[in-house]
Amino acid sequence: MMLHYITTYKSTDVVIMNRYSLLSGAIITALSSYSAHAAIINGHVVDTNNQPIANADVHIHGKAQSIKTDSNGKFSIDIDAKSQLHISKNNFIDARLAVDEDSQKINVTLTPTSVETVVVYASALHKNSLEMISPVNVLADDELKNKAKPTLGETLKGLPGVNASYFGPVSSSPIIRGLDGPRVKITQNGLDSSDASRIGPDHATSNDSLSAEQIEVLRGPATLLYGSGAIGGVVNVVDNRIPTDNIDQFTGAVQYNHDSVSNANTYAAKLETGHENFNFHFDGTKRMGDDYQTPRFELPEEGHEEHHEHEEHEEHEEHEEHEEHEEHEEHAHETATSVENTFIDSQTVNFGTSYVGEHFTVGMSYGRIETDYGIPAHEHHGHEHENEESEEEAVYARVEQDRWQGLMSYALHNNWIETINLRLGYTDYSHAEIEDGTIGTIFSNETTEARFNIEHKLGNWHGIAGYHFSESDYDANGEEAFTPASKTTTNALFILEEQMIGDVTVELGARVEDYNIDSNITSHDHDHDHDHDEGEEHHDEMEEDHDEVTAYSKSFTNLSASAGAIWQYTPGHSVSLSISHSQRAPLSAELLSNGLHIATGTYELGLGYVIEDGEAHFEPEDIKQETANNFDLSFRQFSGDFGYTVNFFYNDIKNFYYQKNTGLTFDEEHGFEEGQTDHEHEDALAVYQFVSQDAELYGVEFDAHYQVNSNAMVKVFGDSTTAKLKDENLPRIPANKLGSELQYTLNDWQFTLTGTHYFEQNDITQYETKTHSYSLFDAQANYQLSVGQIDTQLYINVDNITDELGFVHSSFIKEKAPLPGRNFSIGVRGYF
């Protein structure tokens, strides 16, 4: 499957796109080498019981398009001289066969597996999940539909090694092995999502899991294709907005869902059709919901939150130990049964079209997102001079995104070059934070991205090499613009090669990346007038007079490399080992932040600042790259009724960037001071600064499947991550989890019962509080039926059956936003 890209029409982008006109011309010129038709291959695909397998994917290696077997398991496909056929079907082990013009008829037998097999598009080499050297998780088909939530974090958090940042259910990003933000690359069809989710946890990702056809979570060598900074991994959301297979008839799907916990209603639709190699796609979603309900919980008192001084941390611990006794005291804490300001009103729409020929494929798409969502725990801290009794105001975000994508691909055969691909993307994203109908702060990100790659064969090596360009123009305006405007440009060359040596497949990868960041730094070199005898106006004049703007530019060269191997030591069993070395330069938020981040209740400073005499000064003299050395060891069994995957990982990171509580507080009147708790400093915010220090992360993740009989399957899964600096723990590391799932099928009914236990997290930093353990139980029931020509599925899901109170340790607003309470989700899906 090809990925999606575009050509834009803004004048600033024309210059950029001209850089690739020669590459486009090379692809068009290649059409003159159109190779002659060689033969037609007829085949029959069956299982080990000699029963036909319908709807199996059959494609020629090196081509984008594929065909499917008919109801009798038969297919017919054209080949050009010597080729390799790849036959795949979910829940079967893939088959690969060498064919030529003499292969008139072939018979293929696929072996069933208890572990689901899915082609991983982000692998770039057409591998399925069982052939991958590096660990991978894939959600697809019915499993994805049943687990899809409005955010990526909530959709993926049940996977081994994956958790969620959880800034409420409408802003939740994935955490992989304890790493998040810029260390987890989020892509859509292989291109960066290009939103502002890495600027702060209250900024939602722009990817919609409800319209996705497949979501892939990758670690290890393959991640080098998408950026040297993806130390944690890559989350690739796959949809079909640019069709890469010919669509022969009009098809579609519709869905309606209602969630009781937030009174949310979701509508979704997808339509596809095609004619004479031209294909068309449309999909759209609409979601509206209110504040979500929770089990009763105590609202945190001011001074008991995670970002306050160590003395308050100790008092909070003492409170937790005696909370049962305090419930009967007259001064018991205020409680709540919902999290305020967590509504959502969202709509997305995507259009795409393509031409898919025997060798040449071209397509483009356009997507639009409009979303309003509440930002919980977002407090408006007024200045004392304006209003000493300023009240908290409900703040919501308005996200708008226009995204264009395009692709151009040409397939050659019987040559060392197999395919040539050009992929382009342009995204215009904005995130406005609105108070009382007025925009307070607006964040914008305009991104242009291009990827040119050649899939090839060099002797016994098969691989992909290419060039990757990205330019991100970020801006922020308003009182909460804690990160200055910046332009980040990357130019990278990458290569990924593999070779099969007997039962062992070896994979090597490398990437060299030129990374440049440009910004204008405003220094606030004013003295804080504690007396303010001349009033607020005089203070503002002093600040304006002493503001200085300094142009700043910094370049880094990031070098990354990887090596790995997988050994199929017996049929249905494998062991894989991979090692990688990667360098990452700081993002603008990590390097240049200097301001109030009200959503997290902190004042944030970047790596480039030092604090002297109550002032922050920009002195980026010795900024070193973050350097990670990662080790992965995986064991898999995937044949028969029993299957498992066990991954062990170790990650040693030099100069790890993280936010550290400095022990200082900041307010407009006093500037930076040692932590204060008296009434005079009640508006002071804790100061968090990005610093670098060596760190190590290690752990294990596993899942096992057992097919009890043709109707029942049992799964067990879990993960454990330890993340430490050399002298203390890293903050907000997710708790370990252990879960089990029972699946049962009875005629047209499908039932699923899942239980997940999240362990207590007491590996904490000085300014954190421990998070107690909790268990969540979920149930699903689906019923299949046909209504005329429409295949219909009715379903009911019950999440958090026991109405358990649970807090997410990795959340910045843990104590203010527990997980939702018991939720009944009722819906219907139709396919035609």
N, C-alpha and C positions, 0 to 999 in steps of 0.2 A: 504494500500500500504506500503510495506517495504521500507526502505531507503537503501542507497548504501555504501558499505564498502570493504576493501581490505586487503590482506596480501602482504607485501613487501619482497624484497629479498636482500636488503642491510644488511650488517653485523650488523650495529648499530640498525637496526629495528628488527632483529631476536630476540635479547634479549627482546625487548619490547613485541613482539608477543608471546613469550613463557609464558608471564604472563597470557595470555588468553587461553592457550592450555587446561587447566583444564575446562574452561567454554565451549570451543568447544566440549571437550570430554563429558561433561554433556549433551549437546544437542544430540550428536550421541547416547549416552547410552539411552536417552529418547525414541529413536525409538523402543526399545524393548517393550514399553508400548502401541504400536499401538492399538487403540481401534477398535472394530468391527463395521462394517457398520450396521446401524440401519434401515433406511427407505429412500424412495425416495418421495420427496414432489413435487407435480405438482401445479402450480399456474397460476393466470390470473390477470394482472395489468391493471386497467382502470382509466379514469379520472371521474370527477363528472358528466359528460354527458354520462357515460358508453361507452366511446370510448377507444379502446386499446391504451396503451402507449408502444411504441417500444423503444428499447435500454435503458430501465431502468436498473440500476445496482442492482443486487440481490446478497447478500453475507451473509454467516453465521457469526454471531458475534464471534470474536476470530480467524477467519481464514484470511489469507492474500488474497487469490484469490477470484474472484467473477465471476458471469456470467451475461449476458444481456438478456432481454426479446426479443422475436422475433417480426416480423412485426405485429403479432396479439396480442402482449402483453403477450404471454405465456412463461413459463419457467419450467424447471425441475431441481431439485438440490438434492444431497445426504446430509443426516444429520446423526449425531451420537447421538442417544438418544435425550435428551432434548436440544434444541438449540433456538437461537433467530435469526430471519431473519431481515435483514436491507435492505429495498427497497428505492432507491433514484433516482431522476431524476431532472435535472436542471429545475428551475422554478416551482417545486412542493415541498410541504412539505413532508419530509421523513416519512416513516412508519416503525414501528418496531413491530414484531409479535413473540410471543412465540409459538414454534411448538414442537411436539414430534412424535414418530413413529405412532401414531394414526391419525396424521394430513395428510390424504391422498391427499386432494385437498383443496386449499385455494383461496379466491378471495380478492384482495387488491384494494382499491380505494385511489388514491392520490389526495390531494386538491391543486389546482393551487395557486400560489402566484405571486405578482407583483415584489417581491424582489428575485433576483437570489439566489438559494441555491447551495452550493458547499461543498463537503466533504473537511474538513481542515486536511491535512495529518499531519501537525505539532502539532495538538492537542493531538496526541498520543492515544486518546480514541475514534477514528472513528466518531467524531462529525461533523455535517455540520455547516455552518456559522450562521444559526439561532439558533442552540443549544448551541453555545459558551457563556460562562459567561463573559469572557473578550472581549473587542471590537476586531473585526477582519475585514479586507478587503481582498477580493480575486479577482484577475484578472485571467480569464480562458477563454478557447474556443475562439469564434470570437472576444470578447471584448479585450482579450489579443493580439490576432493577429493584430487587428486594431490599438492598442495603443503601441505596442512594439517598442522600440527604442534601439540603440546600448548599452545604459547604464541603470542600474537599476534606478538611480535617475530620469532620464528623462521619463522613462516608468511609474513610480509610482507617479510623482509629482502632478497629477490631483486628487488623492484620498484625501478625507477629512483627515486632520491631517498629511499629508505627503508632504514634499517639497524636494528640491534638493540642494546639496552643490554647484554644477555647477562651475567646473573649466574648462569651455568649454564643448562642447557636447560629447567629447570622454572620459571625466573623471568627472562623476557626480554621487554622492552617495546619498542614501535616508536619509532624516532628518525626524524624527518622533516626533511630539509635541515639536519641538525646540531642540531635542537632536540628536546627530549624533556620528560618530567615534566609539569608543569602547562601547558606550551605546546603539548602535543598532547592534545587532548580525545578520550577513548575513550568511545564510547557504544554502547549496545545498543538497536537499534531507535529511535535518536534520543534516548535518555535516558542520562544519565551512568552509567558502570559503578559508581560509588560504592564503590570499594574503597580500599585504602591504598597503591596502587602508586606514587602520587606522593610518598609520604613517604620512601621509600628504594628503591634498586634491588633489594634482596633481597625486596621485597614483590611477589608475582606479581599480574598482572591477573586479574580474575575472569571474563573473557570466554573462552568455549570455542570455538576455531576449528573443532573437530571436528564440532560440531553446527550450525555456521553454514551458511546457504544462499548468503550473499554477504557480502563484506567490502569496504568502500569507503574509499578514502583521498582526502580532499578538502583543497584549499588554497584561499585566496582568499576572495571575497565571501560565498559560501554559509556559511562557518564562523561568521559573525556570528550566525546563528540559534541557535548552541549555546553561546555564551559569548565574551565579549570577550577572554578570555585565550588563545584557541586561535590564537596567532600562527603556530605551526608547521603546524597543520592539524587535521583531525578524522578519526578512524578509527571508522567506524560498522559494527558487526556486525549483520547482518540475519538474522533467523530467522522462522519462521512459527508461533511459539508462540501468537499470537492470529491465527487465520485471517481474512483480509479478503476472500477469495473463497469462494464456496460450494463445498463439497466434495461431489460427487455419489456417490462410491463409497469403499469401504474401500481405502486404499493404505498402503504402508509400505516401509521400507528397513532392512536390517541390514548390519553390517560387523564384520569381525574383522581385526586387524593384529598382526603380531609384528615387533619391532625387535631385531636381534641385538646392537647396540652397548650396549644397556642391559638386555637380556633383558626387554623390556617387552611386555606384552600389552594390547591395547585392544579393547573391545567397545562397539558403538554400535547403537542402534535408534531408529526413528521410526515412529509410527503416526498416521494421520489418517483421519477419517470425517465424514460429515455426513448430515443428514436434515431436509428441509423448512426450509431456511435456517439451521438450527442446525449448528454445526461444532465438531469436537473434535480436539485435538492432544496428542500425547505424544512426548517424546524423552528419551533417557537415554544416558549414556556411563559406562564404567568403564575405568580405566587403572591398571596396576601395573607398576612398573619398578625396576630396581636402579641402582647407581652406573654411570655411563657410562664406556666405555673410550676411550682416546686413544692416538695415537702416543706413543712414549716422549719425555718432556720432563723438563727439570731443574726441580726444585722451587726456588723462590727462597729465597735465604738471608735471614735476618733482617737488615734494614739495606739490602737491595737492592730493596725495594718502592717503589712510586711515591710513597708519602706521606712518605718520609724526606728528610733534608736534602740540599742541593745537592751536598755533597761525596760523599755516597753515590751520588747520581745519576751523578756523573762516574766513580766506581769501577765502577758497573754498566755504563756505556758501555764502559769499558776491558775489563771482563770479556767483553762481547759480542764485542768485536773479537778476543779471544784464546781464545774458548771451544773452538775445535778443538784447540788445543795443551793446554788444561787437561784435556781428556778423558783424557789419558794420565797425568795426575799422580795421586799417591796420594790427594790431598785433593779429588778430583772431587766435584761436587755430587751430592746424593741425587736419584735420578730416580723417575719414576712412570709408569704406563701406564693410570691411571684417575684420575678426580676423586672423592675421597671425599665422602660425604654428599650425593649428588645423586639419591637415590631419589625415587619418587613413588607415591602411592596415592590415587587421586582417583575420585570418583563425582559425577555431576550428574544431575538429573532435572527436567523441565519439563512442566507441564500447562497447557493453555489451552483456552478455549472462546469462541465468539462467535455472535452472531446477525447475519446479513448480509441486509438487505432492499434494496429498490429504492433507497431514499433513506437509510434509517437503519441504522447499524452500531453495535453495542455489544459489548464483549468484555473478558475479563480473563484473567490467567495467574498462575501461581505457579511459582517455580523454587527449587531447593535445591542448594547446592554443599557438599561435604565433601571436603577435600583435605589430606593430609599430604605434605609434601615437605621434603627435606633442604636445608639452607642451607650451601653450600660456603664454605670459608675463614672460617667463623664461629668466631672464637676467643674463648674465655672468659678474660678477663684478670682473674686473681685479685688481690686486694689483698695486698701484701707482709705486712701485719700478720696476715692470716688464714692464708696459706700461701705461703711464699716459693717453693715448688716446685710451684705450681698448674699443673695440666696442662690442655691443650686438651680440651674436651668437645664431642662431637657434639651439634649443636643442630638441631632440625627445627621447621618451622612447621605449625600446624594452622589451616586456613582454613575458616570456616563462613559461609555466606551464605544468607539468606532474602530473596527478591526477589518483590514483587508489582507487577504492571503492569495498567493498564486503559485502555480507549479508549472514546470516544463520538463519533460523527460523524454529521452530517446534511448531505445534499447538496441544494442548491436549484439550479434551472435557469432560464434566461432572466431572470436578475436580476443585479444587480451583485455580489451575494454568491453564490459558487459552492458552497463547503463551509464548515462550521463544525466545528472539531475541539477536543475536550478530551482531554488525555492526562495520565495521572497515574502516579506511581511511588513505591514505598516500598522501601527496602533496609536490611536489618539485617546488618551485616558485622562479623566478628571475625577477627583474626589473632593467634594465640597462639604464642609461641616457647618451646619445651619443652626442658629440659635434665634428663636422667636421670629422665624421667617426671614432672617437676614444672614447672608453668608459671612461667617466669621473668619474661616480659613479655607483656602482652596489649594489642593495639591494636584499637580498635573504631570503627566509623563508622556512624551511623544517619542516613539521608538521606531526605528527602521532597522530591519534585520534581513540578511541575505546569507544563503548557504549554497555553495556550489560543490558538488562532490562527484567522484567517478568511482563506480564499482568495477573491480578489475580482477584478473587472474595473472599472477606472475609465477610461472612454474607451478609448484604445488601450493602456492600461497593464494588465498582468496581474501580480498579485503576491500576497504573503502578509504579514499584519501580526498581531502578537500580543503576549502577555504571558507571561513566563517567571519562575517562582518556584523557588528551591532553598534548602533548609536542611540543613546538614550538621553533625551533632553528633559531634565526634571526641573520643576519649579514649585515654589510654595509661597503663598502670600497670605498674611493675616497674623493675628496675635499668637497663634499656636504654630507658626512656621518655624519649628525648632531646627530645621535643616535648610541651609541656603540653596538657591538655585545652582544647578551644576549640569555639565554635559560630560557624559562618560562614553568613550569610544574604544571598541576592541577590534583588533584584527588578528585572526588566528589561522594557523595551519594545523591540520590534524590528520592522523592516519590510524587505521585499525586493521590488523591482519590476522588471519587464522590459517592453520594447516592441520590436517588430520594425519596422524602417524599411527596406523593400526587402530587400537581402541582409544587412543589419546588424541584429543584436540587441543592444540596450543594456540593461544591468542596473545598478541602483542599490540600495544597502543601507545601513542605519543601525541602531545599537543604543545605547541609554542604559541604564546598569546602576548600581543602588545596591548597593554591596558593603559589608558590615559584618562585623567579626570581634570576638568577645568571648572573653576568657580571664582566668584568674587566674595571675599570675606569681609564682613562688616564688623569692626571692633568697637565695642561700647566702652570707651576709655573714660567714662565719667565717674566721678566720686559720688558715693552714696551719702546724701545729706541727711543725717539722722534727725536733725532738728526740724528741717523743712520750715524754717521761719518765714521763708518767702513763698511757700505754697507749692502746689503741684505744678503750676505753670512754669515757675522758675526751674524746677527739676527737669521738665521736659526740654526747656531751652538749653540747659547744660548738656543733656544727653544728645540733642541734635547737633550742638556745636562740636562735640568731641567724637562723633561717629566718623570713622575712617574706613574707606573701602580699599582693599588690597586684592589685586589679581593673583590667583593661585593656580598653578598647574603642576601636576605630578604624573610621571610615567613609571610604569612597572613592566618588567618582562616576566611573565609567569611560565614556568616550565613544568610539564607534567608527563608522567610515563606510567605504564602499567604492564603487567605480565600475568598470565594465568593459564591454567590447564584443567581439563576435565577428563577423567578416566572412566570409561564404561567397563569396569573390571569384570562384570558378568551381566548377562542380559537383565535389564530392569533395575540395575544398581549402578550408582556412580559416586565418585568423590571428586571434588574440585578444590583448587587452591588458587588464590589470586592475591597479588600484592600491587600496590600502587603508591606513587609519589606525586603529590600535587601541591601547587602554590596558588595562593589567593591574595589579591590586593584588597584593601578595605573599600567598602561601598561609601558613598558620600555621607550617609547617615552615621556610619561608624567613625568616619574621619572628621567630619565638619559640623556635627550637631552642636548647637549652642542655644538652648531656649527651653521654655516651658513645654512639657508634653502632658497636657491636662488629662488626656485619656488614661494614662497610667499614674497620674498624680506625682510626677517627678520633674526635676529639672535635669536635662540631659546634656552632657558634654562629650565631644568626640575625642579621638586619639590625639588630635593635633593641638589640644589645649592644655595649659598648665594654670593652676590657681595660685596667685600671689597677692597678698594684702587685700583679700576680699574681692579680687577681680580675676576674671578668666582672660588669659592672653593666648593668642594663636601663635604657637611656636612648633610647627611640625618638622623638627630637625632630624629625627631618627625614626622614621616609620618603616618598620620591617614587614615583609610579607608573612602571611600565615602559611606554614608549611606542614603538610600532613603526610604521614607514612601509614598506610592502612594494610591490614592483613585479614583475609577471609578464608575460612575453611568450611566446606559444606559437604554433607553426606545426604544422599537421596536414594530412596527405593520407590519405584513407580510402576511396577508390574504386579498383577495379581490383585487380591482383595485387600492387601495391606500396603500402605505407602507412607512415607515420611520425608520430611526435609528438616535438617538440623544445621544451623549456621552458627559458627563461632567467629567473633570479630575482635580485632584489637586496632585502635587508632591512636597513634602518637602524634600530637600536634604541637609544633613549636610556634610561639607567638600567637597563641589562641586569643582572638578578640572576644571580649565579653563585657557586659555592663556590671560595674562594681559599685556598691554603695560606699560612697566616700566618707560617710559619717558627718557630712556637712549638710546644712540646709540653706535655702535661698529664698529671699523675698525681695521685692522691689526697693524696700526701704533700707534694709540692712546688708544686702548683697549676700556673699558667701560667708557663712559663719559655722562654727562648731554647732552640732545639733542642739536646737533649742525647743523647749516644750511649754514655755510659759505663755500666758495669755497674749503678751505683746508680740509673740512670734507665731500665733496660731495659724496664719496663712502661709507660713514657710513650708517649702516643699523639700523633700529629700533630694540630694544631688547624686545622680548616677553618672558615672563616666566610663566610656569605653577605654579599656586598658588591654594590654597583651601580656600573657603569661603562658608558660608551657602547661599542657594538659594531656591527659590520657583518658580514653574512653574504651571500655571493653564490655563484652557481654555475650549472650546467647539468645537465639530465637528459634522456635521450632513449631512445626505443626505435623500432625499424624492423622491418617485416615484409615478406617477399617470398614469395609463393605460387609456388613453382617449377613445380608442376603440381598436379593434383587430389589427389595423394598426399603431397606434400612441401612443407613451409614452413620458412623460415629466419628467425630473429629475431636482432637485435643490440640490446643495451641497455647503458646505463652512466650514471654520474653523477659529478659533481665538486662538492665543497662547500669553500669557504674561509670560515673563521670567525675573526675577529680583534677583539680590543679595540683601542683606539687606540694602544697601545704594546706589545702582545704578543698571542700566539695564545690562543684559548679552549681550555680543557682538554677532553680526551676527545672530540675531533671525529672522526667516522668516516673511515676511509680511502676514497679514491676507488675505484670498481670499474668493470670492463668485462667484459661477458659475451656469450655467443652460445648460441643454442638451435636444435636441429634437430628437427623433428617429422615423422614419417613414418607413414603409414597403409597397411596392406596387408591387405585383406579385413577380418577381424575383429580384426586386431592393430593396436595403436597403440604406436609407439616414440618416445621422447624422449631426447635427449642434450644436457646443459647443461654449459657450462664458464664459470666466473666467476673473474676475476683481481682480487684485492684488492691495491692498490698499497701500497708502503711509506708509512707515515705518520711524517714527521719534522717536521711543523709542530706543535711541542709547546711546552708551558710549561716553566718553570724546573725544576719538580719531577716532570716526566714523563720516561719513556724512549720512544725511538722504537719503532715496531712494524714488523717486517719484512713484506715482501710474501708472498703465498701464493696458490695457485690450487686451486680445488675443482671436481671433475668429478662429475656425477650422471647416472644413467641410469634410465629407466623403461620398463617393458613391460607393456601391458594387453591382455587377451584377453576379447572379448565372446562370450557364449554364452547360450542360453536353456535353462533347466531347468524343463520344464512351463510354468507361468504366471509363473515368476520370471525376470526378466532379470538375468543374473549377469555380474560382471566379476571376473576373476582378475588379480592384478597382482604384480609384483616391482619394487622400487626398490633401487638401489644408490647410496648417498650417499657422497661422498668416496672415489671409486673408487681413487685412488692412495694413500690413507691419509696425506694431507698434514697436517703439523703447522701449525696456524694459530692466531694469537692475535688477539682482538678489541680494537682500540685503545679503543673506547668503553666497555669493561668496567671496573668498579671493581676487579675481581680478575683482571685480564688475565693475570698471570704464574702464577696458581694454577689457572686454569680455561681451558685451551685448548679449541678446538672438538672435537667428537667425531671419532673415527677412522672407518674404513670401516664402513658399516652396511648390512646387508641387511634390507630391509623387505618382508615377504611378507603378502599379505592377500587377502580376498575381500569383494565387495559384492553384495548382492542387492536387487532392487526388484520390488515386486508391487503 
